[in-house]
Amino acid sequence: MPSLRVHVFEARDLEPKRRFKKTANPYAIVSVGSQTHQTTVVNKTLNPKFNQSYSFEVTTPDVEVLMVEVWDKSYSRFTKDKLIGRARYFLKDLYLGETNDNRMQLMGSHHGEIRVALLAVDFGKTRGMQQQPSYQQRRFTSTESYLPSFIPLESVNQYHEVKLNYAH
């Protein structure tokens, strides 16, 4: 079955949704169809770094959509979590085996964006180019060890400013 790998890097410049509060306790909910994953809550910030990866099974890539919602966690028993904004990405626009790194503007908010990387593992458009070696076949340098396991080598040069700390 086709699968999609998603890495949620961060959100930036989030809009606080609570009256008299200048920060938020953001978390993201990532979904494809009925499958849903939630990041951990990052307290008291408008620029959270999530750095979490998820996999989804994709039944109909031509019509399915990745939905990312950013919420503000309420720790009070009298108030509910508040939606900061949401973004979506149509899976039919992905290329087979290529990592797509996106900064998506949050709808329903005056400002704010979320950054996610998407990899279509067994589906997607093809470019008709010569087959690239698989991720597992490449030799790696120590500078690549901070990347999520599914981001190809090409992403290192393009987004080298990202420094992630992963426990191996």
Secondary structure, DSSP 8 states (H G I E B T S, - for coil): --EEEEEEEEEES----STT-S---EEEEEEETTEEEE-----S-SS-EEEEEEEEE-S-TTT-EEEEEEEE---STTS--EEEEEEEEEGGG-BBT-EEEEEEE-BTSSS-EEEEEEEESS-SB---------GGGS---GGGGGS-TT--THHHHHTTT-------
